[in-house]
Amino acid sequence: MGYERFIQPNTSLFLAAGLSFKDSEYEKIFGVRTEAQMRFHVYTLIKPRESHRLYFAPYLLNQYYETENTVYDSYGNSIWQTDTFDAFGGGMLFGWSFSFANRINLDIYTGGGLRKTFNYDPSQNTYYNDDVFDYGYSGIVPRLGIDIGFWF
C-alpha cells in the first residue's frame, strides 16, 4: 500500500509499506517492507479527464524477514531452522504516471539500485542460491513495476 503527497507542483513524496507471508510444507516466511521516494516530475500534461507525468525518483528501502526452513539431519528427521534479517537499499527509479477517468492512476516504473542484507546466514537457508530473487541477496538490484491506485 502506498501514499503519494505533492509537496510542490512538480515534487511529491511517496511512502509505501507492505507485508509478505508464505506458509508451505517446507518454508515459512514473514516480511515487512517500507519504502520512501522523492519524486521529481520532469514532464506534466494535465487535461480535464486525464494527465501524464514523467518522473525520476531516488528511493530508500527497508525489508525485514523472518524465515523458517525444513532441514533434514543425517537420520532423516526434519527440523525447522529459523533466520531473521534486515535488508536496506537505495537507488533511482524512472516512471510514467497516467491518470484517467478523473480518479484512476496507472504508474509504470523501472530502475535499480544497491541492496545490502544484514544478519543473514546462508547456511540456515537450504534454498539459498545467491540470485536477485533470493531474500538474503546483497548487490545490484533491478526494479520494474506497475502500480494501480486512486486519486482522492
KEKE-3310 file (N, C-alpha, C; in steps of 0.2 Angstrom, whole numbers, plus 5000, padded with zeros to 4 digits):
npx = (5004:5003:5006:5005:5010:5009:5021:5026:5021:5028:5035:5034:5031:5032:5027:5027:5022:5022:5017:5023:5019:5021:5017:5021:5023:5037:5043:5042:5038:5039:5037:5041:5040:5046:5046:5052:5051:5056:5049:5052:5044:5047:5040:5024:5008:4992:4975:4957:4951:4961:4979:4997:5012:5030:5043:5057:5065:5073:5076:5073:5074:5068:5068:5062:5064:5058:5062:5058:5064:5063:5074:5084:5091:5106:5099:5087:5077:5066:5069:5065:5073:5077:5078:5082:5083:5088:5086:5093:5092:5094:5092:5088:5073:5064:5049:5032:5017:5000:4985:4967:4950:4947:4950:4957:4973:4988:5004:5019:5035:5053:5070:5084:5096:5106:5108:5109:5111:5109:5114:5111:5111:5117:5119:5108:5098:5091:5088:5095:5102:5109:5104:5096:5083:5083:5080:5090:5099:5113:5118:5118:5102:5089:5074:5057:5040:5022:5010:4993:4981:4971:4966:4962)
npy = (4994:5011:5029:5045:5061:5078:5090:5101:5109:5101:5091:5077:5066:5050:5036:5020:5004:4987:4969:4953:4936:4918:4902:4886:4868:4866:4879:4894:4911:4927:4944:4962:4977:4993:5009:5024:5037:5051:5060:5068:5077:5078:5081:5086:5084:5090:5087:5089:5076:5067:5064:5065:5061:5062:5055:5055:5046:5046:5033:5025:5010:4997:4981:4968:4952:4936:4919:4902:4886:4869:4857:4842:4830:4819:4807:4808:4815:4828:4846:4862:4877:4893:4910:4927:4943:4959:4970:4983:4996:5007:5018:5023:5027:5028:5034:5033:5041:5039:5046:5043:5044:5053:5049:5037:5030:5025:5018:5016:5010:5009:5004:5004:4999:4998:4985:4979:4966:4962:4952:4939:4922:4911:4897:4894:4893:4882:4883:4893:4903:4913:4923:4937:4937:4930:4930:4935:4941:4952:4966:4973:4978:4976:4985:4984:4989:4990:5000:5002:5014:5026:5043:5054)
npz = (5000:4996:4997:4990:4991:4985:4987:4981:4965:4956:4963:4973:4988:4991:5000:5005:5011:5016:5018:5018:5017:5018:5019:5019:5016:5017:5020:5029:5029:5034:5031:5032:5023:5019:5011:5004:4993:4984:4972:4957:4946:4929:4917:4914:4910:4910:4907:4906:4909:4910:4914:4912:4918:4919:4928:4939:4953:4967:4979:4995:5004:5015:5022:5032:5037:5043:5042:5040:5038:5032:5037:5035:5046:5048:5050:5044:5050:5051:5054:5060:5054:5059:5054:5055:5048:5041:5027:5018:5006:4992:4978:4961:4952:4937:4930:4923:4925:4924:4924:4923:4919:4929:4942:4943:4943:4934:4936:4930:4931:4931:4935:4947:4959:4974:4986:5003:5014:5031:5044:5039:5037:5026:5027:5035:5026:5016:5002:4997:4984:4980:4970:4962:4966:4978:4996:5005:4997:4992:4984:4967:4962:4951:4946:4942:4939:4941:4947:4952:4957:4966:4965:4978)
capx = (5000:5007:5003:5009:5008:5013:5024:5026:5018:5032:5038:5030:5034:5029:5028:5024:5023:5019:5018:5024:5018:5021:5017:5021:5026:5044:5046:5038:5041:5035:5041:5039:5044:5044:5050:5051:5053:5055:5048:5053:5041:5050:5035:5017:5002:4985:4969:4951:4949:4967:4985:5003:5018:5036:5047:5063:5064:5078:5072:5076:5070:5070:5065:5063:5061:5059:5061:5059:5065:5064:5081:5084:5098:5108:5095:5081:5072:5066:5069:5064:5079:5074:5083:5079:5087:5086:5089:5092:5094:5093:5093:5084:5068:5061:5042:5027:5011:4995:4978:4962:4943:4947:4952:4961:4980:4992:5010:5024:5042:5059:5076:5088:5100:5110:5104:5114:5107:5112:5112:5108:5116:5115:5118:5101:5093:5093:5086:5099:5106:5113:5102:5092:5076:5084:5078:5096:5104:5116:5121:5114:5095:5084:5067:5052:5034:5016:5005:4987:4979:4966:4967:4957)
capy = (5000:5017:5035:5050:5068:5083:5095:5107:5106:5096:5087:5073:5062:5043:5032:5013:4999:4980:4963:4946:4930:4912:4896:4880:4862:4866:4885:4899:4917:4933:4950:4969:4981:5000:5012:5031:5040:5058:5060:5074:5076:5082:5082:5086:5087:5089:5088:5088:5069:5063:5068:5061:5064:5058:5057:5051:5046:5042:5029:5021:5004:4993:4975:4964:4945:4930:4914:4896:4881:4862:4854:4835:4828:4813:4802:4808:4818:4835:4851:4869:4881:4900:4915:4934:4948:4965:4972:4990:4998:5013:5018:5028:5025:5032:5031:5037:5041:5041:5046:5044:5044:5058:5046:5031:5031:5019:5021:5011:5012:5004:5007:4999:5002:4993:4982:4976:4962:4961:4946:4934:4916:4907:4890:4892:4893:4876:4885:4899:4902:4920:4927:4944:4935:4927:4935:4937:4944:4958:4968:4977:4975:4979:4986:4985:4988:4993:5001:5005:5017:5031:5050:5056)
capz = (5000:4996:4998:4987:4993:4982:4991:4976:4959:4952:4968:4978:4992:4990:5005:5004:5016:5014:5021:5015:5021:5015:5024:5015:5020:5018:5021:5031:5028:5036:5030:5032:5018:5019:5006:5003:4987:4982:4965:4954:4939:4924:4912:4917:4905:4913:4904:4910:4911:4911:4915:4911:4922:4919:4934:4942:4960:4972:4984:5001:5005:5021:5022:5037:5036:5047:5038:5043:5033:5034:5036:5037:5048:5044:5051:5040:5054:5049:5059:5057:5055:5059:5052:5055:5045:5038:5020:5016:4999:4989:4971:4957:4948:4932:4929:4920:4929:4919:4927:4918:4922:4935:4949:4942:4941:4932:4937:4927:4933:4931:4938:4950:4965:4978:4992:5007:5019:5037:5049:5035:5037:5020:5029:5038:5021:5011:4996:4995:4978:4978:4964:4964:4969:4985:5001:5008:4992:4993:4977:4962:4961:4946:4949:4937:4942:4939:4952:4951:4963:4965:4967:4982)
cpx = (5004:5003:5008:5006:5012:5015:5024:5023:5022:5036:5033:5034:5029:5031:5024:5026:5019:5021:5019:5023:5018:5021:5016:5023:5033:5047:5040:5041:5036:5040:5038:5043:5041:5049:5048:5054:5052:5055:5048:5050:5044:5046:5028:5013:4996:4980:4963:4950:4956:4974:4991:5008:5024:5040:5053:5063:5069:5074:5076:5072:5073:5065:5067:5060:5063:5057:5062:5059:5066:5070:5081:5091:5100:5104:5088:5076:5072:5065:5068:5070:5076:5080:5079:5085:5084:5090:5088:5095:5092:5095:5089:5079:5066:5054:5038:5020:5005:4988:4973:4955:4943:4949:4957:4968:4984:4999:5015:5031:5047:5065:5080:5092:5104:5106:5109:5109:5112:5110:5109:5114:5114:5115:5112:5096:5095:5092:5090:5103:5109:5111:5098:5086:5077:5083:5084:5101:5106:5119:5117:5107:5092:5077:5062:5045:5028:5012:4999:4984:4973:4968:4961:4958)
cpy = (5006:5023:5041:5057:5073:5088:5102:5104:5101:5091:5083:5068:5055:5039:5025:5008:4992:4975:4957:4941:4924:4907:4890:4874:4863:4873:4890:4906:4923:4939:4957:4973:4988:5004:5020:5033:5048:5059:5067:5073:5081:5084:5081:5088:5085:5091:5087:5081:5065:5067:5063:5065:5059:5060:5053:5052:5042:5039:5026:5016:5000:4987:4971:4957:4940:4924:4907:4891:4874:4860:4847:4834:4822:4807:4802:4812:4826:4840:4857:4873:4888:4905:4922:4939:4954:4967:4979:4992:5005:5013:5024:5024:5030:5029:5036:5036:5043:5041:5047:5043:5048:5055:5040:5032:5025:5022:5015:5014:5007:5008:5002:5003:4996:4991:4978:4972:4961:4955:4940:4928:4912:4899:4889:4891:4887:4878:4891:4898:4908:4923:4933:4942:4932:4932:4938:4940:4951:4960:4973:4974:4979:4980:4987:4984:4992:4994:5004:5008:5022:5037:5051:5063)
cpz = (5000:4996:4995:4989:4989:4987:4987:4970:4955:4956:4972:4982:4992:4996:5004:5010:5014:5018:5016:5019:5016:5020:5020:5019:5022:5020:5024:5031:5030:5035:5030:5027:5019:5014:5006:4997:4986:4975:4962:4947:4934:4918:4915:4911:4908:4909:4908:4913:4912:4912:4914:4915:4921:4925:4935:4949:4963:4977:4990:5003:5011:5021:5028:5036:5041:5043:5042:5038:5036:5032:5038:5040:5045:5046:5048:5044:5051:5055:5056:5059:5054:5058:5052:5052:5042:5031:5019:5009:4997:4981:4967:4952:4943:4930:4925:4924:4925:4923:4922:4922:4929:4941:4948:4940:4940:4933:4935:4928:4932:4934:4942:4956:4968:4984:4996:5013:5025:5041:5045:5035:5031:5022:5032:5032:5016:5004:4993:4989:4975:4972:4967:4967:4976:4990:5004:5003:4993:4986:4973:4961:4955:4949:4943:4940:4939:4945:4950:4957:4961:4968:4972:4985)
residu = (MET:GLY:TYR:GLU:ARG:PHE:ILE:GLN:PRO:ASN:THR:SER:LEU:PHE:LEU:ALA:ALA:GLY:LEU:SER:PHE:LYS:ASP:SER:GLU:TYR:GLU:LYS:ILE:PHE:GLY:VAL:ARG:THR:GLU:ALA:GLN:MET:ARG:PHE:HIS:VAL:TYR:THR:LEU:ILE:LYS:PRO:ARG:GLU:SER:HIS:ARG:LEU:TYR:PHE:ALA:PRO:TYR:LEU:LEU:ASN:GLN:TYR:TYR:GLU:THR:GLU:ASN:THR:VAL:TYR:ASP:SER:TYR:GLY:ASN:SER:ILE:TRP:GLN:THR:ASP:THR:PHE:ASP:ALA:PHE:GLY:GLY:GLY:MET:LEU:PHE:GLY:TRP:SER:PHE:SER:PHE:ALA:ASN:ARG:ILE:ASN:LEU:ASP:ILE:TYR:THR:GLY:GLY:GLY:LEU:ARG:LYS:THR:PHE:ASN:TYR:ASP:PRO:SER:GLN:ASN:THR:TYR:TYR:ASN:ASP:ASP:VAL:PHE:ASP:TYR:GLY:TYR:SER:GLY:ILE:VAL:PRO:ARG:LEU:GLY:ILE:ASP:ILE:GLY:PHE:TRP:PHE)
# end
